Amino acid sequence: MDKPKVVLGVSGGIAAYKACELLRRLSESGHDVRVVPTASALHFVGETTWAALSGNPASTEVWESVHEVPHVRIGQGADLVVVAPCTADMLAKAAHGLADDLLTNTLLTARCPVIFAPAMHTEMWEHPATQENVTTLRHRGAIVIEPAVGRLTGVDTGKGRFPDPAEIFEVCRRVLARGPEAVTADLVGRHVVVSAGGTREPLDPVRYLGNRSSGKQGYALARTAVARGARVTLVTGETGLPDPAGVDVVHIGTAVQLREAVLKAAADADAVVMAAAVADFRPAHYAPGKIKKRDDVEQPPIELVRNPDILAEISAERARPGQIVVGFAAETDDVLANGRQKLARKGCDLLVVNEVGEHKTFGSAENEAVVLAADGTETPVPHGPKEALADTVWDLVAERFS
Ligand code: CTP
């Protein structure tokens, strides 16, 4: 089989050096990458580096190898175009259809999915001109990855940072995996909230009550939603996983904090997916000092109180009419019967039910589930990557939007 053809467009920003890592990841995972830098990008990283790392020529102008008509052929032959980093200038050119170099020509001739990974100073990102260009590109079906928040060039910090290249690679992989369908990002204009990981309920400064959730399913939901064009807020317990590219990440500890963050983000959300494993109980008292063993107490009690049921609450009081709410249920016995009862009890639109077992659910990269819907339909999802299950969830959510 031919290798998927990826065009890596690089525009003139300091993050161009980070695009070398993205290029490596794409090449090493079996993609045929053609780098198309702009003339300004070459001020940051030279043509030699792009050609050597990609194994393909790297030209900026339409006037080279004219007999091969590169300004048309490169775009026409691509399975994916990713512009990373993408400057404010490049967003403006792409939004207005300018074609004054090889990359802008390629963007006009490509009929495959296109991803832009902007990186710039916060002021430039927030400028209404840039925001309007981003909106235009998104409405045309392109995926514009929200920049990360953090250190920018010089001493500044803020929104505009180039996300981790490994995470941009994940978005590319997801978009390629969706195939031609990905040409139109079907969650564009939607805000989705995903909760992930397990909560931790502190007992004292060194101990907590927790659970075995790895967060992988929630992170897969966040990543796949970005690859389908959504604005994504991820509310997550401690997982040790890197923040996915293009996602607003809110880190929480306890169920009470999770509730607060989810309710806040859900206020303008089109969908809320509760993949987090929420502790049903928390210690009634937090000991400000470490709890010590005592020889006179053989079985020290831990008094617990109930935590709020967030899924039931957001299902009962939808922050917006038509908001779609999705829950998860990991069960060990009578999986489907328990799932159906839980769906009715929680009042959500969809409930993803899976059986807890070896290589399934906790900690694994794979999952197998049945998605139960309030309208009585059942969608079995065969054993496979958590991302495949995530895509099925978004398919079902997108159906309900329309
Ligand atoms: N959930 C929640 N708030 C809680 C507990 C659970 O929002 N306090 C959500 C989870 O995020 C998940 C769904 O509810 O989407 C089901 O979680 P589960 O623990 O299976 O539900 P419980 O109501 O705790 O059911 P069980 O009686 O099986 O413990």
Boltz pocket constraint, residues with backbone or C-beta under 6 A from the ligand:
constraints:
  - pocket:
      binder: B
      contacts: [[A, 255], [A, 274], [A, 275], [A, 276], [A, 277], [A, 278], [A, 279], [A, 280], [A, 307], [A, 308], [A, 309], [A, 310], [A, 311], [A, 312], [A, 326], [A, 327], [A, 328], [A, 329], [A, 330]]
      max_distance: 6.0
